[in-house]
């Protein structure tokens, strides 16, 4: 009788563990991709000197993936600049846009 209980418990735990990893891996990939997209949109708005729109996109990136260090760093630096209520020194807000490689034939499709 104990063997049956052990088998049932083992199957139950095994099904929980495998189910949890399958569902979260897709959700994690999706949230990381959305976070990356929000950071790129924030960088574009920052290069257009629209601070409020950039702040909104960085905040959305943090909401998509709270563990993304890049989103937190960009949001923090932007908030430091905004909170000073001084004219913005654009040299402090350097945005590094990703450059496409010229040799990559699929660069236009990404």
C-alpha positions, 0 to 999 in steps of 0.5 A: 500500500505504501508503494502505491502512495509513493508512486502517486506522490512521485507522479504528482510531483513530477507532473507539477515540476515539468508543467511549471518549467514548460509554461514559464519558459515560454512566458519568460522568453516572451517577457524578455522579448517585450522588454527588449522591444520597450527598451529599444522604443525608449531609446528611440524616444530618447534620441528624439529628446522626448523624455516623457515617452522614453520614461513610459517605455522604460517603465513598461520594459520594467513591467514586462521583465522586472529582472532586466538590469538594462531597463532599470539602469536606463530608467534610473538615469532618466529619472535622475535627469528629470528630477533635477528640474534643470535644463537637460544635459544631453551628453549624459544621456548617451543612447547606443543604438544597435548597428546592423552588420553590413555583411549580414544578409538577413539584417533587414528582416530582424 
